[in-house]
């Protein structure tokens, strides 16, 4: 995967997930440090409609397999911030 291309493609993702994948809004998942294979699988599932979310489906629709691998590698390369789960 090409991290530079992934970074360029991820500029769109940053609107919701923050540029470093740290979430942005609490409603959005943290993707920084996530396994690249997991990110690619989720993007494929959104693209094919297997996973339903109108926003993510429209974001994944134009991505090629190479784009998905590059974006996934970019976010996987980010060091996750330390934290902990909270009970609500």
BELRA-V325706 format. One line per field, one symbol per residue. psi: psi as a letter, one per 20 degrees, with the letter a starting at -180 (. if undefined). A space follows every 50 residues. Layout:
psi=???
This chain:
psi=qohghggghihhhhhhjqhjjjgdqiiqqpipjqpghggggggghggijh ppohghghhhgiprgggghggghghhippqpqaqqqq.
